[in-house]
Structures are given as C-alpha cells and as structure tokens.
C-alpha cells in the first residue's frame, strides 16, 4: 500500500496545534510536511447542524489522524524488535493486526 509519508501535522501553523479558536479551518486540516492536504475533518449531520461538542470531537480526530504515520512506525518497530518477543501473545497479535489494518488495500 502506498500513502503520503509522514510526518503529518494539523494545519499550516508552525505550532501544529488543533486550536479551533483561530478562526480558520486549519485546525481541522491534516497536512504533510510540505503543506499538502491529507484530510479534512468534518462532522456530518443529517440537518447540517453542528453542536459545540462536535468541534472537540473533530479536533481529537484530527490529532489522532495526524499521528498515524508515527503510530505505524512505532508498531512496526515493536513488531521487528527482539524485545518485542517478551510481549504477551495477545499484545503481539494486536500489534500485528493494527499493522495489517493500516497497510490493507481495499479492492
């Protein structure tokens, strides 16, 4: 599977914070290191009505998505590490399943 290489970050700001009070939409934009758009986070409601809690959820989703390349790299390091052999089998299975899910290509 191919994907845009990390690091990814939130917005164009140098602090890459998810500050939704900056009065622009960048707090909900995931960008690569060159500023290219990876994803835009939005809540979708049947009537188009957002509630204030939706913005907090969107900011949390943006933060999680922005860390995806780092999380994948960390999981692969654990899976390939000799120390990973000391992990409980259910943890190793969970790590391997997460890596597979991240690299899975849907047809």
Order of alpha helices (4+ residues) and beta strands (2+ residues): beta-beta-beta-alpha-alpha-alpha
